[in-house]
Amino acid sequence: MESSISKIVGVFIALVLMFGYPLYHQALRQDNLSQIVVHSAVTEFVDAARTKGYITPQMYQDLTSKLGATGNQYQIEMEHLHKKYYPIYGDPADPADFKNSFTTFFDGHYTDEITKMMFPDNNRGLDDVSRRYVMVEGDFFTVKVKNINRTMATVLQDFFLNGNTGDNTRVFMSYGGMIINEDY
């Protein structure tokens, strides 16, 4: 009886090693390929926005279609920091009391505001100028993308380790920089 149980366990271990590990390794490679595609798409999108100084609905849809080609679902977070300058006065009521310096701060605009500008509730075409989200030279623009679904590698890892990883993020990309041109 003991030898038959050990044979069954041995066969099970052999099956896991012959089929399970290669399947898990292939799923990890798929996640790596998805990471490369996401990196390329986000870099292209952000660099185009930084060079042009604006985002169009077509640019955003191109990004989402490239991300969708990986087979994963993504959360896309955009952040636009608009630089503002305020003069410093000794007495705010007296314009002659200017201290010859400025306070600089950034006004933040985020994904919801940006997408509402690009996709308003009207019938204008995607190429309509009013649907552009415009930025100014010197502003900062950043995009963060992460997968929100469980990839096959995550599912297999949880199966083999009999656990729950909790965080499903396998593909993550954050990229941004200063707006270098205003091409509008």
Contacts in CASP RR format, 6 or more apart in sequence:
PFRMAT RR
TARGET T0000
AUTHOR 0000-0000-0000
METHOD contacts of the structure
MODEL  1
MESSISKIVGVFIALVLMFGYPLYHQALRQDNLSQIVVHSAVTEFVDAAR
TKGYITPQMYQDLTSKLGATGNQYQIEMEHLHKKYYPIYGDPADPADFKN
SFTTFFDGHYTDEITKMMFPDNNRGLDDVSRRYVMVEGDFFTVKVKNINR
TMATVLQDFFLNGNTGDNTRVFMSYGGMIINEDY
16 160 0 8 1.000
20 156 0 8 1.000
20 160 0 8 1.000
23 156 0 8 1.000
24 153 0 8 1.000
24 156 0 8 1.000
24 157 0 8 1.000
24 160 0 8 1.000
27 151 0 8 1.000
27 152 0 8 1.000
27 153 0 8 1.000
27 155 0 8 1.000
27 156 0 8 1.000
28 153 0 8 1.000
30 151 0 8 1.000
30 152 0 8 1.000
30 153 0 8 1.000
31 151 0 8 1.000
31 153 0 8 1.000
31 170 0 8 1.000
31 171 0 8 1.000
33 70 0 8 1.000
34 70 0 8 1.000
34 71 0 8 1.000
34 72 0 8 1.000
34 147 0 8 1.000
34 151 0 8 1.000
34 170 0 8 1.000
34 171 0 8 1.000
35 170 0 8 1.000
35 171 0 8 1.000
35 172 0 8 1.000
35 173 0 8 1.000
37 66 0 8 1.000
37 67 0 8 1.000
37 69 0 8 1.000
37 70 0 8 1.000
38 67 0 8 1.000
38 70 0 8 1.000
38 74 0 8 1.000
38 145 0 8 1.000
38 171 0 8 1.000
38 173 0 8 1.000
39 173 0 8 1.000
39 175 0 8 1.000
40 66 0 8 1.000
41 63 0 8 1.000
41 66 0 8 1.000
41 67 0 8 1.000
42 63 0 8 1.000
42 143 0 8 1.000
42 145 0 8 1.000
42 173 0 8 1.000
42 175 0 8 1.000
43 175 0 8 1.000
44 63 0 8 1.000
45 59 0 8 1.000
45 60 0 8 1.000
45 62 0 8 1.000
45 63 0 8 1.000
45 143 0 8 1.000
46 141 0 8 1.000
46 142 0 8 1.000
46 143 0 8 1.000
46 175 0 8 1.000
46 176 0 8 1.000
46 177 0 8 1.000
48 59 0 8 1.000
49 55 0 8 1.000
49 59 0 8 1.000
49 135 0 8 1.000
49 141 0 8 1.000
49 179 0 8 1.000
50 141 0 8 1.000
50 176 0 8 1.000
50 177 0 8 1.000
50 178 0 8 1.000
50 179 0 8 1.000
50 180 0 8 1.000
50 181 0 8 1.000
51 180 0 8 1.000
51 181 0 8 1.000
51 183 0 8 1.000
52 181 0 8 1.000
52 183 0 8 1.000
52 184 0 8 1.000
53 134 0 8 1.000
53 135 0 8 1.000
53 136 0 8 1.000
53 137 0 8 1.000
53 179 0 8 1.000
53 181 0 8 1.000
53 182 0 8 1.000
53 183 0 8 1.000
53 184 0 8 1.000
54 132 0 8 1.000
54 133 0 8 1.000
54 134 0 8 1.000
54 135 0 8 1.000
54 183 0 8 1.000
54 184 0 8 1.000
55 78 0 8 1.000
55 114 0 8 1.000
55 118 0 8 1.000
55 132 0 8 1.000
55 133 0 8 1.000
55 135 0 8 1.000
56 118 0 8 1.000
56 126 0 8 1.000
56 127 0 8 1.000
56 131 0 8 1.000
56 132 0 8 1.000
56 133 0 8 1.000
57 118 0 8 1.000
57 119 0 8 1.000
57 126 0 8 1.000
57 131 0 8 1.000
58 126 0 8 1.000
58 127 0 8 1.000
60 115 0 8 1.000
60 118 0 8 1.000
61 126 0 8 1.000
63 76 0 8 1.000
64 76 0 8 1.000
67 74 0 8 1.000
67 76 0 8 1.000
67 145 0 8 1.000
68 74 0 8 1.000
70 171 0 8 1.000
72 147 0 8 1.000
72 149 0 8 1.000
72 151 0 8 1.000
72 171 0 8 1.000
73 147 0 8 1.000
73 148 0 8 1.000
73 149 0 8 1.000
74 145 0 8 1.000
74 146 0 8 1.000
74 147 0 8 1.000
74 148 0 8 1.000
74 171 0 8 1.000
75 145 0 8 1.000
75 146 0 8 1.000
75 147 0 8 1.000
75 148 0 8 1.000
76 111 0 8 1.000
76 143 0 8 1.000
76 144 0 8 1.000
76 145 0 8 1.000
77 110 0 8 1.000
77 111 0 8 1.000
77 143 0 8 1.000
77 144 0 8 1.000
77 145 0 8 1.000
78 110 0 8 1.000
78 111 0 8 1.000
78 114 0 8 1.000
78 115 0 8 1.000
78 141 0 8 1.000
78 142 0 8 1.000
78 143 0 8 1.000
79 108 0 8 1.000
79 109 0 8 1.000
79 110 0 8 1.000
79 111 0 8 1.000
79 140 0 8 1.000
79 141 0 8 1.000
79 142 0 8 1.000
79 143 0 8 1.000
79 144 0 8 1.000
80 108 0 8 1.000
80 109 0 8 1.000
80 110 0 8 1.000
80 114 0 8 1.000
80 133 0 8 1.000
80 135 0 8 1.000
80 139 0 8 1.000
80 140 0 8 1.000
80 141 0 8 1.000
81 106 0 8 1.000
81 107 0 8 1.000
81 108 0 8 1.000
81 109 0 8 1.000
81 139 0 8 1.000
81 140 0 8 1.000
81 141 0 8 1.000
81 142 0 8 1.000
82 106 0 8 1.000
82 107 0 8 1.000
82 108 0 8 1.000
82 109 0 8 1.000
82 135 0 8 1.000
82 136 0 8 1.000
82 139 0 8 1.000
83 104 0 8 1.000
83 105 0 8 1.000
83 106 0 8 1.000
83 136 0 8 1.000
83 138 0 8 1.000
83 139 0 8 1.000
83 140 0 8 1.000
84 104 0 8 1.000
84 105 0 8 1.000
84 106 0 8 1.000
84 107 0 8 1.000
85 102 0 8 1.000
85 103 0 8 1.000
85 104 0 8 1.000
86 102 0 8 1.000
86 103 0 8 1.000
86 105 0 8 1.000
87 98 0 8 1.000
87 99 0 8 1.000
87 101 0 8 1.000
87 102 0 8 1.000
87 103 0 8 1.000
88 98 0 8 1.000
88 99 0 8 1.000
88 101 0 8 1.000
88 102 0 8 1.000
88 103 0 8 1.000
89 95 0 8 1.000
89 97 0 8 1.000
89 98 0 8 1.000
89 99 0 8 1.000
90 97 0 8 1.000
90 99 0 8 1.000
91 97 0 8 1.000
106 140 0 8 1.000
114 133 0 8 1.000
117 131 0 8 1.000
117 132 0 8 1.000
117 133 0 8 1.000
118 131 0 8 1.000
118 132 0 8 1.000
118 133 0 8 1.000
119 131 0 8 1.000
120 130 0 8 1.000
120 131 0 8 1.000
124 130 0 8 1.000
124 131 0 8 1.000
125 131 0 8 1.000
132 184 0 8 1.000
134 184 0 8 1.000
135 141 0 8 1.000
135 179 0 8 1.000
135 182 0 8 1.000
136 179 0 8 1.000
136 182 0 8 1.000
137 179 0 8 1.000
137 180 0 8 1.000
137 181 0 8 1.000
137 182 0 8 1.000
138 178 0 8 1.000
138 179 0 8 1.000
138 180 0 8 1.000
139 178 0 8 1.000
139 179 0 8 1.000
140 176 0 8 1.000
140 177 0 8 1.000
140 178 0 8 1.000
140 179 0 8 1.000
141 176 0 8 1.000
141 177 0 8 1.000
141 179 0 8 1.000
142 174 0 8 1.000
142 175 0 8 1.000
142 176 0 8 1.000
142 177 0 8 1.000
143 173 0 8 1.000
143 174 0 8 1.000
143 175 0 8 1.000
143 176 0 8 1.000
144 172 0 8 1.000
144 173 0 8 1.000
144 174 0 8 1.000
145 171 0 8 1.000
145 172 0 8 1.000
145 173 0 8 1.000
145 174 0 8 1.000
146 169 0 8 1.000
146 171 0 8 1.000
146 172 0 8 1.000
146 173 0 8 1.000
147 168 0 8 1.000
147 169 0 8 1.000
147 170 0 8 1.000
147 171 0 8 1.000
147 172 0 8 1.000
148 168 0 8 1.000
149 168 0 8 1.000
150 168 0 8 1.000
151 168 0 8 1.000
151 170 0 8 1.000
151 171 0 8 1.000
153 170 0 8 1.000
154 165 0 8 1.000
154 168 0 8 1.000
154 170 0 8 1.000
157 165 0 8 1.000
158 164 0 8 1.000
158 165 0 8 1.000
END
